[in-house]
């Protein structure tokens, strides 16, 4: 049955307008982006098939052009649209967290980190350098790795923090697998970084892991 024939409160577009984007599932958000389905399938059905094919929304958003365009109902035009949407999201949050702006909202911080890191197919470790009023000094991607890890060197992180005269930092890295739970290695390197920066009175405010869903916060889970 066509989405047009669904009850109004079940149609993705109307549901978003009435209840906000956060009320929608990944499939419903993707259906709005797709706009139309294929013969015999609604846009929501097609979205569900794509999420099943890729395994997660992150994997779909991070697919390269060749892989993306191989999927049924997708193509160069949809790939270009998606890249434009992702880049607009990155620029939007970059403007919000530009140099000199204070971090006043955990939700904005999460959204910014997700926009910056979610699209990578390999692991990236990055840092927000902040002054003593928690105003943004600089965002930097410090280390890149393979699909399952990035080597992080506390001495290099400390050097960059001192270079920026940072009083506090927020770390973030992505898990290309989509699983945003911290590994034992994540916990260990966070503790090493905290100890290294503590020697210079630089506070570690949080460490976020970006995967599927909400980024995981070390601070909120009592791991700092």
Phi, psi and omega in degrees: 000136180298146178302330180300334182267000178285157171304144186304321184282359177254349179285130185307315184294313180294322179298319178297315182294327182276322190241353181094159185296329183292344180280349184270149173283169176302319181295321180291319177297317180294324179297322178296321178295317182292325178074310181230156177264207177239166181308123179088355181225135175284170178298326179292318177299316179297319179298317179297320178297319180294318179295325177291320180296317184271338179095336179193162176294322180300317180296322178294313182294332182267001182293144176284171187300315183297314180294316182300314186285349177283341183284145182298128178089355179252170180183190183300320182295316179293323178296316179297318177301314182297315180296325178293318179298314181297319181290323176297320178297316179299315182291325179300310182285333175295323178292322179294320183256037178288166183308131177097346179276140180276145175279105183248348184227119175300327181293320178295319179299313179300314182297319179298312181296320178297315180298325182283325193246344190290335186277353185282142176267000177230166185279136179232132176252127185224171185213137168262118177267131186233155174272188185285355173257011182062032173270144184290128172262310184196147170251131180221136168273117189262323183219144175234150183221200178276192182294338186237018176171157175224136178282128182243129184245109182306322181299318180292323177297316179298320179299318180290322178296318178292322178301320182273000183056042182284144174258342181206160180219155168234123178268155174205142170212160182256156171246104181302337178293341183094344180281120185258017174279141181286139174276172176297323178296322177299317180295318183293315182291328177297318179293320178296318179295318179299317180293317181296314181286333178298333178297337181249016180059036175255122186273139172264109184279325182191165173222119182255142172248121183262118175220218174283146179075203182291134174303141180280133180251121175298317184298315183292337179260013176068031183257010178244000000 
